[in-house]
Structures are given as C-alpha cells and as structure tokens.
Amino acid sequence: MNRIIFSLFILTSCTIKNEFSINDWAYYRGDNSVSHYKPFDLINKDNVHKLTKVWEYKSSDHDLENRSQIQCNPLIIDGVLFGTSAKMKLFALNASNGSLLWEFDPYDGMFSSHGTGVNRGLNYFRHSSGDRILYATYSKLYAVNPSNGKLIQSFGENGIVDLKEGLGRNVDSLLLAANTPGVIFKNLLILGHRASESTGAVPGHIRAFNVFSGKIEWIFHTIPYPGEYGYDTWPEDAYLRSGGANAWAGLSLDEKNEIVYVPTGSAAFDYYGGDRKGKNLFANSIIALNANNGKRIWHYQTIHHDIWDRDLPAAPNLVTITKDNKNIDALAQITKSGYLFVFDRKTGEPIYPIKEKKVPKSSLIGEFSWPTQPVPTIYPSFSRINLSDDDYPIRSKEAREYAKRVWESSKYEEFLPLSLSETILFPGLDGGGEWGGAAYNPNSGIIFINSNEMPWSLKMNKKEGLTLGKTVYNSGCMICHGEDLKGNLGVYSNIPSLVNIKDRMTNKSLEEIILNGKGIMPSFSNLSNDEINAIINYLIDPETENSTYEKMNSWPYPYVFGGFKKHYAPDGYPAIKPPWGQLTAIDLNKASILWQIPLGQHDDLKKLGLIETGTENYGGPLVTSGGILIIAATMDEKIRAFDQNTGELLWEDKLPAAGYATPSTYIIDDKQYIVIACGGGKLNTKSGSSYVAYSIN
C-alpha cells in the first residue's frame, strides 16, 4: 500500500511547478532562459552611484597560496541566500545582513584539492512536501534540506547520488565533475558534467534524475549508440570507448515548449582526432531535447570534428527576435571563437544564413580534419577573429618585437589544425566567450557579452622517442606546468614550478599529491603504479628517467599534446594590442553592435597613460529594468555598473578579491541588493572567501 501511494505521489508531483517570488533570484543565471535579467529598478541609472557595501560574509576557507576560487552565482529565496565556498561547502545566509544560518560540508572537513572543478551554482526545487537544494561537488550530487542544511536521506543513497554510475561503462577511475547546475523540469533534474580532455575521458551523456529519488529517468547519448541518430559520424566502436562531447557549461530550458537546450564541448582527446574520424555528433553542438523524455528535436553543430577544444562555453540565451515584423522565439549561443549563433529555437533554423567556410587540412598523420566550418554571415563577432600586423602591441618596442618574433615563427590562420610547429589560436582557449555567459534584456532585445582577446600557442609532439614518465607528464601535467616544468601558465597563471622538485619534496610526498591532489591540482588516482613511479622519476631527474624506462607503447595516438602558452610579453602583459577584454552590446533585432568597450584596467599601465586596455575576465554580467549592467569578472578586482544603452561607466568599487562569478540581485522589504562572490585565484590574483552585498541606504 505504501509503495502504491508513493508512486501516485511521484506522478502527481509532475504537475507542480517551481514557483518563486519575483523578488527572488531563484535560478542559476537568473532564470531557466539564462537571461541574467531581473525587472528591478530600485537601483537604476540615476542612483547607482550611491551603491555602498551593506554586508560581507567571509567563509574563510580559501587557499592561502592563491589557488582556490569561488565561481558561484548564489540563489536568494524567501530572504535567504544560498551559496558555496571555496571548499565546496553549501551555506545559507540571512540575505539582509549576511549572517550565517547553517553550513553543510560534503567532505566533513576532509577537502583536499581545488582541482578538477568548482561549483558555479545550485538548483532549488520547491514542492508541497518540502523544498530541496540539489547541488554537485565533483562527481557527487547532493539533496539538502534548505531549512537546516541536512541531507535528505530518501534521495539516492542517504542523500547522495554517484554521478559516475549510469553512463553505460565503468568510469570509476576517470574524471567526472558537475561544475555547473542543470535545470529542473517538472520532477526531473537534467544535468551535464565535465570530463577529461585527454584519452580515457567519460562520455558526456545528458541525464535526467528524479528529484525525489535520484533515479535516472532518461539519458541522451551525446556519443550515439548503434541505431541512434549520429552514430555514423563516428567509428563503429566509438560509443564504447570515446569520451567527451559533454555539456559542462550548463543548460537552458523553454518550459512552455518543454524543450531543454544542451551546449556540448569537444570529443576527447581534444587536439587529435585520428581515432574518431567523422563529424562527431553531438560534440560541439546545440541540442534541443524533449525535456520529458530526452528525445532529440533538432541540433546544430558549431564545430565539425573539433581539434581545437572549441567547446560551447555557456548555456544559450533564450531570446525573442523581431524580423520582418514578426516575433521569433529564438536562441543565441556565444562561442569561444567570438561568433554569435542565433536560431529559431523551435525548429533549429538559423535566423540568418550560416556559411560553411573552407578551412586548412591537417598535416598530422592519421588526422582527418573536416574541410569546412560554420561561420555566421550577418550577426557580428563580439571579439577580434583574425590577427594582423595591426595587432602588434604598441606600448613598447620590446613588447612589439617579442610579438613579431613569436608570430612570425608560428603558424596562424583561422581554423588551422595543430601541427608539430607552434600554432596560434585566436581568440585563445578561454575565448572569446566563456562560462560566465551573456546577459539579455527582453525589453530592449540587447544581448551583453564579456569576452577575452588573448592569443595562445599550441603544438603537438611525436609520440616516438618519448618515455613512460615523459608521456604521462605530457598528457596530464604539461597543460598547467608547461613543457619546461616552470609552471605559471595556463588557465590559472599561478602554477608552481616543478624544476628541482627533488630539493623540496620526497618521492613519497609526490606520490601522495599525485594520488590525492593539492591546491588546484586534481587527483590522478587513475594512474597505474608503473605510471606513478615513472612520472615521479621523470620529475626527480628527467635524464635518468630517459635512460631507465622503456619507450611508451600504451599511448593510443601517434602524437601527444605539446602544451599551450598564452602570449605574454617580457613585461608580463599580453603580447597583442589592447583591448584584452571587452564588453559588447549587440542588438539582436538589428544584428548590429550597439556599443563595445574595454572591460577592466591595469593599474601599472594606467600610470603610463594606457587606460583603456581591458583585462582577461571570467564571470558574467547582470542586467535589470533599471537600465544598468553590473559586472565584476576582471583581474583588477573591481565591480562596475554601466549604462545599458551607451556603455558609460556609472559606478565602480574595489572588491576584497576578484569577482570571477556572476552577480545576483534580489529585493527584501522594498530594498534591492546586488551580491557577488569574491573568490579570486585566477590570473595570478589573490584568492578570497567573501560574498559582498551592495545596496542604497
């Protein structure tokens, strides 16, 4: 009898919707259409200059070596703020004053590594039987009672679901991290995840979990199985062994039409696809799925057979376009390459034509690069797409000569495949657009995008002649520590040097870090004992390792990734003419740029008269009906307010650490607040532990 009643309860619960006050910020990035927008005007263009800090909450668990981050876009519901700390703790605050109400630590004090992932946000499910917060840390999904911070024992196993289960193969030793929240549709949590970018990656299948039980209700195979659409765009056995094609950046949901939109990344191994001949659907695709059952409605692939790691970096914005005097329910997708793709979100038809551009052929043995790539024809790019002599830095002769020397010794062309020579990728691996996503004002039809403009160099190396230790290093360590072991490059720009590591650490200490991770370094517990011993010996003495170990035979490709580097001149600043970060407003109805400005400043360069440089940036904007845009994101550790119509700077303030996150806004007792997580830690900036709230007193 109890079993029957429970089943009926689950079925009837499908009709109950998440309903929240308009004053709440109840969804990651504002709403299921990821607009980053609220119809609030208590803070507006006329009074935003009066914003002051009204409270600051310090979780005090940041990394003192500046390797932790907080990227969370917090939720505010019924006067309570829900956020996460640098150590992935979930907490609740009084949103009026920032006082702590409760805290949940999924690691019970045993958190060890800031690597492999962060938490960018939460899902809140409202129901008559009791509300719940669903959030993930690495490969675990938790259901937490928002009133007291306790696990809801009926969900999964004692409140926890292992996300490594239910992918159709054993992935226990592989990286899986759900950094970004999914979307809740009826009684389903639809969720993607992060995967490794090297060999042995988990598949990126999209799953819908029952919000009450944690059971998987449906799955969509992003690497298709036999008989499924797209299966013929891969080798026959790809569904058994290939990985990636995953949606790490979040999802969008059209509740009215019951469609979930999935932006996917590249297939793994990211930079060589000789073992995955074909277009590789549904990697690098926008996929429209029936939210009830996961069935494909339409798809569009923005990169065919990706060999540049051109993941779709953010969930698409669901927008309305006016064209030929008709309103069209549309979808706008930003990209790392700086292009903006816009589609009819019901049919998948482009709003304006997209051409297939002929691109260079790969010179690597066994690689079958795709001959064309999609390029929008009408909507403007929001960042520079091509490099020319006009882009050499002008601040000094030394910087200009450095850039000229590097560019002339490297290969560059849009969509140029990697080779054994240095190849310039521009915009670089972090865009163009990034995970902060775009903001959209539904009243004006304007989309606002912050972007990076940094050239990166990448290359491949031949496998032959490599030893086991060197190969393990190349595949798992070089991406951060560099080919020369000197560190301080890559996404974080605060990576320690491994040169002469034997003078600082014992073999046992190195083994413990490899197995458990430390700082921003993830665990590499998937390595075999032979591989661990080989990498330790390589780090201790590369010359000895070269003569001691056999040549590497288990690496499945003829090439290994030779690492990447950002183009910094000897003075430490980007080896390209500014702007290095931009904020762009695009009128989607007119398909034109309304305004574009540099975002961020460098204090040392300001003293030299170089003010409008922009900086590299991570995080997203917030827009309101008050006509303002609020964004932090920059490495100068500031938060700013701009006029949505003109891009004019209206207000700014210094944060305790950089706000590499997206702000939230909410109203309590007729008072509007803006709150931002200040975790820092990227781009060689200090780490922080604060959430800072602003209002007008």
ABEGO torsion letter per residue (X at the ends): XAAAAAAAAAAAAAABBBBBBAABBABBGGBAAGAGBBBBAABBAAAAAABBBABBBBAGABBAAGABBBABBBBBBGGBBBBBBAAGBBBBBBAAAGBBABBBBAAGGABABABGEBBAEBBBBBBAAEBBBBBBBEABBBBBBAAAGBBBAABEBGGBBBAABGAGBBAAABBBBBABBBBBBEABBBBBBBBBABBGBBBABBBBBBAAAGBBABBBBABBBBGBBGAAABBAAAAAABBEGBBAAEBBBBAAAGBBBBBBBBBOBAABAAABBEAGOABGBBBBBBAAAGBBABBBBABBGBAAGBBBABBBBBBBBBBGGBBBBBBBBBBAAGBBBBBBAAAGBBABBBBBBBBBBBABBGBBBBABBBBBAABBBABBABBBAAABBAABAAAAAAAAAAAAABBBBBGBBBBABBBBBOBBAAOEBBAAEBBBBAAAGBBBBBBBBBBBBBBBBBABGBBAAAAAAAAAAAAAAEAAGAEGBEAAGABBBABGAAAABBAAAAAAAAAAEBEABBBAAABBAAAAAAAAAAAABAAAAAAABBBBAABABABBBAEBBBBBBAAGBBBBBOBABBBBBBBAAAGBBABBBBBEBBAAAAAAGBABAEBBBBEBBBBBAAGBBBBBGBAAGBBBBBBAAAGBBABBBBBABBBBBBBBBBBBGGBBBBBBBBAEGBGGBBBBABBBBBBBX
